[in-house]
């Protein structure tokens, strides 16, 4: 449609993406696990970019403490006590009606992870706990679907794109789920919105590379950054 052509015109002008890459992106199907701070940035970015289908899974409701960094939500969502998945899906459909948005208000566990991921091209980490990340990792190894790990605490973040059976996976970095209380959380160490935005944007650009058929451009290494210190390694 002409409207769709106009919508993505500035993106298509980027030579390394072009019309062919945009067309492939428009057929891409993504499972986003978690619709908090990182999930919000990922969802907005990919929906505006024109991904074909976005499935999002999150069981939580919108709270006032979310608004400092979770860009899809507002005070009315808090007042309405809406599930994050439903509140964000409604907003995303207004941003781009061409994208199929499928929200799931549920926990991710060993009984449903592979069903939720059935038929997708990529799994994105928008979670805040390692139990779910290890479930994603194992499902990726079982199904062959690539996924992108990411996390943010305080001003510090990290991300790594994982191609199952081709690159290192999460268990190569961390052999087992950390014991409760042994790692910091946003509730104990806080979190800065700009750190979330940087990490989620790096996760999103690798997603666009994969979905547009250019995964060869990705360096599958762990990137660690601190936006307060301005350090990347």
Phi and psi in degrees as GROMACS dihedral restraints (atoms count N, CA, C in turn):
[ dihedral_restraints ]
;  ai    aj    ak    al  type     phi  dphi    fc
    3     4     5     6     1   -56.8    20    10
    4     5     6     7     1   -39.1    20    10
    6     7     8     9     1   -61.1    20    10
    7     8     9    10     1   -40.7    20    10
    9    10    11    12     1   -66.6    20    10
   10    11    12    13     1   -37.6    20    10
   12    13    14    15     1   -62.4    20    10
   13    14    15    16     1   -43.5    20    10
   15    16    17    18     1   -64.8    20    10
   16    17    18    19     1   -39.7    20    10
   18    19    20    21     1   -56.5    20    10
   19    20    21    22     1   -44.9    20    10
   21    22    23    24     1  -101.6    20    10
   22    23    24    25     1    11.6    20    10
   24    25    26    27     1   -59.0    20    10
   25    26    27    28     1   -41.6    20    10
   27    28    29    30     1   -70.6    20    10
   28    29    30    31     1   -30.2    20    10
   30    31    32    33     1   -73.5    20    10
   31    32    33    34     1   -40.8    20    10
   33    34    35    36     1   -65.7    20    10
   34    35    36    37     1   -30.3    20    10
   36    37    38    39     1   -64.8    20    10
   37    38    39    40     1   -21.0    20    10
   39    40    41    42     1   -68.9    20    10
   40    41    42    43     1   112.4    20    10
   42    43    44    45     1   -58.6    20    10
   43    44    45    46     1   -34.1    20    10
   45    46    47    48     1   -74.4    20    10
   46    47    48    49     1   -10.6    20    10
   48    49    50    51     1  -104.0    20    10
   49    50    51    52     1   -64.3    20    10
   51    52    53    54     1    65.2    20    10
   52    53    54    55     1  -174.7    20    10
   54    55    56    57     1   -67.2    20    10
   55    56    57    58     1   -38.7    20    10
   57    58    59    60     1   -64.6    20    10
   58    59    60    61     1   -45.4    20    10
   60    61    62    63     1   -63.7    20    10
   61    62    63    64     1   -39.8    20    10
   63    64    65    66     1   -64.3    20    10
   64    65    66    67     1   -39.7    20    10
   66    67    68    69     1   -63.7    20    10
   67    68    69    70     1   -40.5    20    10
   69    70    71    72     1   -68.7    20    10
   70    71    72    73     1   -39.2    20    10
   72    73    74    75     1   -59.8    20    10
   73    74    75    76     1   -38.9    20    10
   75    76    77    78     1   -68.1    20    10
   76    77    78    79     1   -14.0    20    10
   78    79    80    81     1  -101.6    20    10
   79    80    81    82     1    -3.0    20    10
   81    82    83    84     1   -74.3    20    10
   82    83    84    85     1   142.7    20    10
   84    85    86    87     1  -121.3    20    10
   85    86    87    88     1   130.2    20    10
   87    88    89    90     1  -128.2    20    10
   88    89    90    91     1   138.1    20    10
   90    91    92    93     1  -104.4    20    10
   91    92    93    94     1   120.3    20    10
   93    94    95    96     1  -107.0    20    10
   94    95    96    97     1   116.0    20    10
   96    97    98    99     1   -95.6    20    10
   97    98    99   100     1   103.6    20    10
   99   100   101   102     1   104.0    20    10
  100   101   102   103     1   130.1    20    10
  102   103   104   105     1  -125.6    20    10
  103   104   105   106     1    50.1    20    10
  105   106   107   108     1   -96.9    20    10
  106   107   108   109     1  -132.6    20    10
  108   109   110   111     1   -65.7    20    10
  109   110   111   112     1   -56.6    20    10
  111   112   113   114     1   -65.6    20    10
  112   113   114   115     1   -41.4    20    10
  114   115   116   117     1   -59.4    20    10
  115   116   117   118     1   -37.4    20    10
  117   118   119   120     1   -62.6    20    10
  118   119   120   121     1   -47.0    20    10
  120   121   122   123     1   -64.7    20    10
  121   122   123   124     1   -43.5    20    10
  123   124   125   126     1   -60.8    20    10
  124   125   126   127     1   -46.4    20    10
  126   127   128   129     1   -62.6    20    10
  127   128   129   130     1   -48.5    20    10
  129   130   131   132     1   -59.9    20    10
  130   131   132   133     1   -44.8    20    10
  132   133   134   135     1   -63.8    20    10
  133   134   135   136     1   -47.2    20    10
  135   136   137   138     1   -72.5    20    10
  136   137   138   139     1   -36.1    20    10
  138   139   140   141     1   -67.0    20    10
  139   140   141   142     1   -42.2    20    10
  141   142   143   144     1   -66.9    20    10
  142   143   144   145     1   -31.7    20    10
  144   145   146   147     1   -74.2    20    10
  145   146   147   148     1   -19.3    20    10
  147   148   149   150     1    98.5    20    10
  148   149   150   151     1    30.8    20    10
  150   151   152   153     1   -61.3    20    10
  151   152   153   154     1   150.8    20    10
  153   154   155   156     1   -72.0    20    10
  154   155   156   157     1   -47.5    20    10
  156   157   158   159     1  -142.2    20    10
  157   158   159   160     1   136.5    20    10
  159   160   161   162     1  -126.9    20    10
  160   161   162   163     1   116.4    20    10
  162   163   164   165     1  -101.8    20    10
  163   164   165   166     1   129.7    20    10
  165   166   167   168     1  -127.0    20    10
  166   167   168   169     1   133.9    20    10
  168   169   170   171     1  -121.1    20    10
  169   170   171   172     1   124.3    20    10
  171   172   173   174     1  -161.7    20    10
  172   173   174   175     1   137.6    20    10
  174   175   176   177     1   -99.2    20    10
  175   176   177   178     1   -12.1    20    10
  177   178   179   180     1   -81.0    20    10
  178   179   180   181     1   162.7    20    10
  180   181   182   183     1  -105.8    20    10
  181   182   183   184     1   157.0    20    10
  183   184   185   186     1   -72.3    20    10
  184   185   186   187     1   129.9    20    10
  186   187   188   189     1  -122.5    20    10
  187   188   189   190     1   159.3    20    10
  189   190   191   192     1   -60.3    20    10
  190   191   192   193     1   -33.1    20    10
  192   193   194   195     1   -70.1    20    10
  193   194   195   196     1   -13.8    20    10
  195   196   197   198     1   -73.7    20    10
  196   197   198   199     1   -27.0    20    10
  198   199   200   201     1   -68.3    20    10
  199   200   201   202     1   -18.2    20    10
  201   202   203   204     1   -65.3    20    10
  202   203   204   205     1   -24.1    20    10
  204   205   206   207     1  -143.8    20    10
  205   206   207   208     1   -12.8    20    10
  207   208   209   210     1   -96.4    20    10
  208   209   210   211     1    97.4    20    10
  210   211   212   213     1   -71.8    20    10
  211   212   213   214     1   -11.4    20    10
  213   214   215   216     1   -88.0    20    10
  214   215   216   217     1    -9.9    20    10
  216   217   218   219     1  -110.3    20    10
  217   218   219   220     1   159.1    20    10
  219   220   221   222     1  -141.0    20    10
  220   221   222   223     1  -179.6    20    10
  222   223   224   225     1   -63.4    20    10
  223   224   225   226     1   -30.7    20    10
  225   226   227   228     1   -66.7    20    10
  226   227   228   229     1   -35.2    20    10
  228   229   230   231     1   -62.8    20    10
  229   230   231   232     1   -37.7    20    10
  231   232   233   234     1   -65.5    20    10
  232   233   234   235     1   -47.1    20    10
  234   235   236   237     1   -62.2    20    10
  235   236   237   238     1   -35.7    20    10
  237   238   239   240     1   -81.0    20    10
  238   239   240   241     1    -7.3    20    10
  240   241   242   243     1    51.6    20    10
  241   242   243   244     1    52.7    20    10
  243   244   245   246     1   -90.0    20    10
  244   245   246   247     1   145.3    20    10
  246   247   248   249     1   -61.0    20    10
  247   248   249   250     1   142.4    20    10
  249   250   251   252     1   -57.2    20    10
  250   251   252   253     1   -42.5    20    10
  252   253   254   255     1   -60.8    20    10
  253   254   255   256     1   -42.7    20    10
  255   256   257   258     1   -72.2    20    10
  256   257   258   259     1   -43.0    20    10
  258   259   260   261     1   -62.4    20    10
  259   260   261   262     1   -45.3    20    10
  261   262   263   264     1   -71.5    20    10
  262   263   264   265     1   -37.8    20    10
  264   265   266   267     1   -60.0    20    10
  265   266   267   268     1   -41.1    20    10
  267   268   269   270     1   -61.9    20    10
  268   269   270   271     1   -40.9    20    10
  270   271   272   273     1   -70.0    20    10
  271   272   273   274     1   -41.3    20    10
  273   274   275   276     1   -65.9    20    10
  274   275   276   277     1   -34.6    20    10
  276   277   278   279     1   -65.7    20    10
  277   278   279   280     1   -29.0    20    10
  279   280   281   282     1   -76.5    20    10
  280   281   282   283     1   -28.1    20    10
  282   283   284   285     1   -73.1    20    10
  283   284   285   286     1   -43.7    20    10
  285   286   287   288     1  -150.8    20    10
  286   287   288   289     1    99.9    20    10
  288   289   290   291     1   -74.1    20    10
  289   290   291   292     1   -10.5    20    10
  291   292   293   294     1   -75.1    20    10
  292   293   294   295     1   -20.5    20    10
  294   295   296   297     1   -89.3    20    10
  295   296   297   298     1   134.9    20    10
  297   298   299   300     1   -82.7    20    10
  298   299   300   301     1   118.1    20    10
  300   301   302   303     1  -108.1    20    10
  301   302   303   304     1   124.5    20    10
  303   304   305   306     1  -123.6    20    10
  304   305   306   307     1    98.7    20    10
  306   307   308   309     1   -87.1    20    10
  307   308   309   310     1   143.8    20    10
  309   310   311   312     1  -129.5    20    10
  310   311   312   313     1   116.3    20    10
  312   313   314   315     1   -92.7    20    10
  313   314   315   316     1    89.6    20    10
  315   316   317   318     1  -163.8    20    10
  316   317   318   319     1   166.2    20    10
  318   319   320   321     1   -79.2    20    10
  319   320   321   322     1   152.0    20    10
  321   322   323   324     1   -96.4    20    10
  322   323   324   325     1   124.8    20    10
  324   325   326   327     1  -143.7    20    10
  325   326   327   328     1  -175.8    20    10
  327   328   329   330     1   -67.9    20    10
  328   329   330   331     1   -16.3    20    10
  330   331   332   333     1   -84.4    20    10
  331   332   333   334     1   -18.1    20    10
  333   334   335   336     1  -128.2    20    10
  334   335   336   337     1    -8.4    20    10
  336   337   338   339     1   -60.5    20    10
  337   338   339   340     1   -43.1    20    10
  339   340   341   342     1   -72.6    20    10
  340   341   342   343     1   -32.7    20    10
  342   343   344   345     1   -66.6    20    10
  343   344   345   346     1   -42.7    20    10
  345   346   347   348     1   -63.3    20    10
  346   347   348   349     1   -32.4    20    10
  348   349   350   351     1   -90.1    20    10
  349   350   351   352     1    -1.5    20    10
  351   352   353   354     1   -59.6    20    10
  352   353   354   355     1   124.2    20    10
  354   355   356   357     1    83.9    20    10
  355   356   357   358     1    -0.6    20    10
  357   358   359   360     1   -86.0    20    10
  358   359   360   361     1   163.4    20    10
  360   361   362   363     1   -99.6    20    10
  361   362   363   364     1   -15.4    20    10
  363   364   365   366     1  -160.9    20    10
  364   365   366   367     1   144.2    20    10
  366   367   368   369     1  -116.5    20    10
  367   368   369   370     1   132.0    20    10
  369   370   371   372     1  -113.6    20    10
  370   371   372   373     1   140.0    20    10
  372   373   374   375     1   -91.6    20    10
  373   374   375   376     1   109.9    20    10
  375   376   377   378     1  -121.0    20    10
  376   377   378   379     1    23.5    20    10
  378   379   380   381     1   -89.2    20    10
  379   380   381   382     1   178.7    20    10
  381   382   383   384     1  -130.7    20    10
  382   383   384   385     1    21.7    20    10
  384   385   386   387     1  -148.1    20    10
  385   386   387   388     1   150.5    20    10
  387   388   389   390     1   -78.1    20    10
  388   389   390   391     1   -23.1    20    10
  390   391   392   393     1   -59.0    20    10
  391   392   393   394     1   -47.0    20    10
  393   394   395   396     1   -68.8    20    10
  394   395   396   397     1   -38.0    20    10
  396   397   398   399     1   -61.4    20    10
  397   398   399   400     1   -39.1    20    10
  399   400   401   402     1   -69.4    20    10
  400   401   402   403     1   -33.4    20    10
  402   403   404   405     1   -63.7    20    10
  403   404   405   406     1   -43.5    20    10
  405   406   407   408     1   -61.0    20    10
  406   407   408   409     1   -45.0    20    10
  408   409   410   411     1   -60.2    20    10
  409   410   411   412     1   -45.0    20    10
  411   412   413   414     1   -68.5    20    10
  412   413   414   415     1   -38.1    20    10
  414   415   416   417     1   -65.3    20    10
  415   416   417   418     1   -37.6    20    10
  417   418   419   420     1   -61.6    20    10
  418   419   420   421     1   -45.0    20    10
  420   421   422   423     1   -65.1    20    10
  421   422   423   424     1   -34.3    20    10
  423   424   425   426     1   -74.7    20    10
  424   425   426   427     1   -39.1    20    10
  426   427   428   429     1   -98.9    20    10
  427   428   429   430     1   -18.2    20    10
  429   430   431   432     1    83.6    20    10
  430   431   432   433     1     8.7    20    10
  432   433   434   435     1   -84.4    20    10
  433   434   435   436     1   127.2    20    10
  435   436   437   438     1   -66.8    20    10
  436   437   438   439     1   156.9    20    10
  438   439   440   441     1  -146.2    20    10
  439   440   441   442     1   162.2    20    10
  441   442   443   444     1  -122.0    20    10
  442   443   444   445     1   118.5    20    10
  444   445   446   447     1   -86.2    20    10
  445   446   447   448     1   141.3    20    10
  447   448   449   450     1  -158.8    20    10
  448   449   450   451     1   150.8    20    10
  450   451   452   453     1  -158.3    20    10
  451   452   453   454     1   151.6    20    10
  453   454   455   456     1  -140.5    20    10
  454   455   456   457     1   132.4    20    10
  456   457   458   459     1  -138.3    20    10
  457   458   459   460     1   133.6    20    10
  459   460   461   462     1    59.3    20    10
  460   461   462   463     1  -122.6    20    10
  462   463   464   465     1  -104.2    20    10
  463   464   465   466     1     5.6    20    10
  465   466   467   468     1  -106.0    20    10
  466   467   468   469     1   139.2    20    10
  468   469   470   471     1  -147.2    20    10
  469   470   471   472     1   164.4    20    10
  471   472   473   474     1  -152.6    20    10
  472   473   474   475     1   154.5    20    10
  474   475   476   477     1  -153.7    20    10
  475   476   477   478     1   150.3    20    10
  477   478   479   480     1  -153.8    20    10
  478   479   480   481     1   133.1    20    10
  480   481   482   483     1   -91.4    20    10
  481   482   483   484     1   133.6    20    10
  483   484   485   486     1  -122.1    20    10
  484   485   486   487     1   122.9    20    10
  486   487   488   489     1  -107.6    20    10
  487   488   489   490     1   108.8    20    10
  489   490   491   492     1   -58.1    20    10
  490   491   492   493     1   134.2    20    10
  492   493   494   495     1    69.7    20    10
  493   494   495   496     1     5.3    20    10
  495   496   497   498     1  -119.9    20    10
  496   497   498   499     1   -31.1    20    10
  498   499   500   501     1  -130.5    20    10
  499   500   501   502     1   173.6    20    10
  501   502   503   504     1   -60.1    20    10
  502   503   504   505     1   146.5    20    10
  504   505   506   507     1  -114.6    20    10
  505   506   507   508     1  -176.9    20    10
  507   508   509   510     1   -61.9    20    10
  508   509   510   511     1   -37.4    20    10
  510   511   512   513     1   -69.8    20    10
  511   512   513   514     1   -18.9    20    10
  513   514   515   516     1   -70.1    20    10
  514   515   516   517     1   -32.5    20    10
  516   517   518   519     1   -85.3    20    10
  517   518   519   520     1   -44.0    20    10
  519   520   521   522     1  -131.4    20    10
  520   521   522   523     1   105.1    20    10
  522   523   524   525     1   -61.9    20    10
  523   524   525   526     1   -28.8    20    10
  525   526   527   528     1  -146.9    20    10
  526   527   528   529     1   160.9    20    10
  528   529   530   531     1   -60.6    20    10
  529   530   531   532     1   127.3    20    10
  531   532   533   534     1   -60.0    20    10
  532   533   534   535     1   145.6    20    10
  534   535   536   537     1   -64.2    20    10
  535   536   537   538     1   145.8    20    10
  537   538   539   540     1   -54.6    20    10
  538   539   540   541     1   134.5    20    10
  540   541   542   543     1    88.4    20    10
  541   542   543   544     1    -5.8    20    10
  543   544   545   546     1   -91.8    20    10
  544   545   546   547     1   -10.4    20    10
  546   547   548   549     1  -124.1    20    10
  547   548   549   550     1   150.6    20    10
  549   550   551   552     1   -73.0    20    10
  550   551   552   553     1   155.4    20    10
  552   553   554   555     1  -130.5    20    10
  553   554   555   556     1   172.1    20    10
  555   556   557   558     1   -63.1    20    10
  556   557   558   559     1   -28.5    20    10
  558   559   560   561     1   -72.2    20    10
  559   560   561   562     1   -25.0    20    10
  561   562   563   564     1  -103.0    20    10
  562   563   564   565     1   -32.7    20    10
  564   565   566   567     1  -113.5    20    10
  565   566   567   568     1    -6.7    20    10
  567   568   569   570     1    75.3    20    10
  568   569   570   571     1  -179.9    20    10
  570   571   572   573     1  -160.7    20    10
  571   572   573   574     1   141.4    20    10
  573   574   575   576     1   -98.8    20    10
  574   575   576   577     1   133.4    20    10
  576   577   578   579     1   -55.4    20    10
  577   578   579   580     1   -44.7    20    10
  579   580   581   582     1   -60.0    20    10
  580   581   582   583     1   -33.7    20    10
  582   583   584   585     1   -63.6    20    10
  583   584   585   586     1   -42.3    20    10
  585   586   587   588     1   -59.9    20    10
  586   587   588   589     1   -46.5    20    10
  588   589   590   591     1   -62.8    20    10
  589   590   591   592     1   -39.6    20    10
  591   592   593   594     1   -65.8    20    10
  592   593   594   595     1   -49.8    20    10
  594   595   596   597     1   -65.2    20    10
  595   596   597   598     1   -44.8    20    10
  597   598   599   600     1   -65.0    20    10
  598   599   600   601     1   -34.7    20    10
  600   601   602   603     1   -67.6    20    10
  601   602   603   604     1   -38.4    20    10
  603   604   605   606     1   -66.3    20    10
  604   605   606   607     1   -37.7    20    10
  606   607   608   609     1   -64.3    20    10
  607   608   609   610     1   -41.4    20    10
  609   610   611   612     1   -67.1    20    10
  610   611   612   613     1   -37.1    20    10
  612   613   614   615     1   -69.0    20    10
  613   614   615   616     1   -36.0    20    10
  615   616   617   618     1   -66.8    20    10
  616   617   618   619     1   -35.8    20    10
  618   619   620   621     1   -61.2    20    10
  619   620   621   622     1   -43.7    20    10
  621   622   623   624     1   -64.9    20    10
  622   623   624   625     1   -38.7    20    10
  624   625   626   627     1   -60.7    20    10
  625   626   627   628     1   -46.8    20    10
  627   628   629   630     1   -64.1    20    10
  628   629   630   631     1   -48.6    20    10
  630   631   632   633     1   -69.6    20    10
  631   632   633   634     1   -24.5    20    10
  633   634   635   636     1   -92.3    20    10
  634   635   636   637     1     7.8    20    10
  636   637   638   639     1    83.4    20    10
  637   638   639   640     1    25.7    20    10
  639   640   641   642     1  -127.1    20    10
  640   641   642   643     1    43.0    20    10
  642   643   644   645     1   -65.4    20    10
  643   644   645   646     1   -18.8    20    10
  645   646   647   648     1   -66.1    20    10
  646   647   648   649     1   -15.3    20    10
  648   649   650   651     1   -82.6    20    10
  649   650   651   652     1    -5.4    20    10
  651   652   653   654     1   -92.7    20    10
  652   653   654   655     1   134.3    20    10
  654   655   656   657     1   -94.7    20    10
  655   656   657   658     1   109.6    20    10
  657   658   659   660     1   -80.2    20    10
  658   659   660   661     1    61.3    20    10
  660   661   662   663     1  -121.3    20    10
  661   662   663   664     1   161.1    20    10
  663   664   665   666     1   -79.3    20    10
  664   665   666   667     1   121.5    20    10
  666   667   668   669     1  -104.7    20    10
  667   668   669   670     1   125.0    20    10
  669   670   671   672     1  -118.4    20    10
  670   671   672   673     1   135.5    20    10
  672   673   674   675     1  -143.1    20    10
  673   674   675   676     1   157.6    20    10
  675   676   677   678     1  -134.7    20    10
  676   677   678   679     1   109.9    20    10
  678   679   680   681     1   -73.4    20    10
  679   680   681   682     1   -21.1    20    10
  681   682   683   684     1   -73.9    20    10
  682   683   684   685     1   -44.5    20    10
  684   685   686   687     1   -82.2    20    10
  685   686   687   688     1   -20.3    20    10
  687   688   689   690     1    75.6    20    10
  688   689   690   691     1    30.8    20    10
  690   691   692   693     1  -109.4    20    10
  691   692   693   694     1   141.5    20    10
  693   694   695   696     1  -135.1    20    10
  694   695   696   697     1   136.3    20    10
